[in-house]
Amino acid sequence: MDRHVTVRDLKALLDHLFEALLGPGTKTRFRPHYFGYTEPSFEVDLSAKHLPKVNREWIEIGGCGIVDPEVFKAVGYDPEVWTGYAFGMGIERLAMILYGIDDIRVFYQNDVRFLSQFRG
C-alpha cells in the first residue's frame, strides 16, 4: 500500500519475484478474473519453458489485483490517497514446478517417504 500504486507496479513485482525464484527467462501474464477484495483482479500465469519439469507454455500460479477502494474505506484509509495491491499463490504449485511433482494430492497424504525427500 502506498500512494499511486498501479497494476504496473504489481506486474513488475511479480515479474521480479518469479524470475528470482525460477531463473532468467521466467515470464508472467495476467488474465482478467474476479476476486471480492480487488478491482481489477487477475489470474497470474507463469511461463518457464527453460525449466525442464514444466511441460506447458503457460500454467496458472495464483491470483492478484488492486485493492478495492471499499476495503480502504472500511479500515479508515482515504482511497483517494491510498492504493495497494494484493497477490497470493499456492506454495504447493511452486514446489511442483521446482521439483517436477505432477500430483498436488501427495502433499496432503502425510506419506513420510514423500516428505523426507525434501530435507536439506
N, C-alpha and C positions, 0 to 999 in steps of 0.2 A: 504494500500500500504506500502510495506517495502522491504527489501532485502530478497530474498529466500522464499517468501510466496508460499505455495503449496496447493494442493487440500486437503491435510491432515489438514492444518490449517483451511481451510474453513469448512470442515466437523466437526472438533472439536468445532468451534464457534457455528455452527447451532445446534449441539447436546446439547451444554450447554444452548443456548438461549431457545430452545423448552422445555427442561427439567425444566428450571427456570420458564417458563410461565405456563406449563401444569402439572408439577409434575414428581416425580421419575417414571421410567418405560416408559417414552416417548422415542421413537426411531425415527431416520430418516434414509432414504436411498436415494441414488442418482440414477437417470436413465438418460442415455445419451439423449441430446436434442440439439437444435440449437438456439442460441441467437447471434445476429450480433456483439456484442462487447465483447464476452467472448469466449475463446477456451482453454480447453474444456468447454462445457456447460452441465448443468444438470437440470432436474426437481427434486424437492425435495418432497419426500413423507413422511408422518408422520404416525406413529403407536402409538396410545394411547389407547389401549384396556382397561386400568384402568379407563378411563373416561366413565361413563355410557351413555353419549349422543353421543358417537362415535360408530356407528353401523357397522363399517367396519374395516378390519385389517389394510389396508393402504389407505390413502387419499392424494391427491396432495395438497400441501400447497404453493408452489412457485417455483421460478427458481433461478439458481446461476451459477457461473463459475469463471474461472481465466481470468482476464482482458487480452484481446488480445494485443500482443506487438505493433501492429499498432496503438492502442489507445495511448499508452505511447509515441510513436514517434510523433504522431500528436500534442501532447501538450508539446513537448520538453524534455521529460524524456528519458533516455537511457534504453531501455528494456533489455539490458544485465545486468543492475544493479538493476532495479526496477521491482517488480511484485506486484500483488494485486488480490483481489477477489471482486466480486460484488454479491449481492443477493437481492431478493425482494419477497414480498408476499402480497396478498390481505388481508388487515386488516379485511375485512368482513368475510373471511374464518376462521380466528382465532376466531372472535366473534361467528360465527356459531357453532364452536366446543365447546367453553366455555359455551354458553347459550342454546345449543340444537335447534338452528334455522335451519329449513330444507329447506328454500327457500330464496336465496340471493336477490330476487326481492323486498322483504319487506324493505330493506334498502333504496331503491330509490323511494318508493311510497309516501314519505312525510306524512305518517299517524302518527299524534301526539300520538295516543293511543299506537302504537308500540314503538315509540321513548321514550315516558315518562316512560316506564318500566325500563329504564337503568339509571335513575337519581340516584346519590349517595347520 
